[in-house]
Amino acid sequence: MLQDPGNPYEEWEETIRAVSLAAAQSKCELIASQFPLTEVINVTQTAKTPSKNGTYKFICWFRTEIINDDSNIEIDN
């Protein structure tokens, strides 16, 4: 989840396979949980017919907040 929606962010996507939209949503949420300040903004199904193993192709759409790390800035006094 984003801390400050007003901060700069980047959007990215990941292609996954799942048996249903609900399963795809869960997989996307799991992926997002592994990256700080990342949220799932959408999940879309790209294949209408299942593969041989019964899964469909989905795209997870993510938004990740960009945090500027000011700890590396040197200040001259």
Steps between C-alpha positions, in 0.01 A plus 500: 500500500622848421595730787445826317304487173639848422857366475643407161434144397572255225259256345604156381344174397558129537348218293376201700290187446204408719181292488269798565490876548473450877808276502684752283408782737641298792823432311534868414447599864769251603744651250420854621556401863861416419580858391480793743239767428345306212132452426304309239309747285340253259495140380401427141445172321678480164412146387144383445588134458682301767839339449539122511530511878179705536652838580443835336745782441450816709687825540553647847530880494694651789584845635811548715562819694844650443665608822790742475771385739653822632738316733772499232499876449805680637449844649794743509507723805 
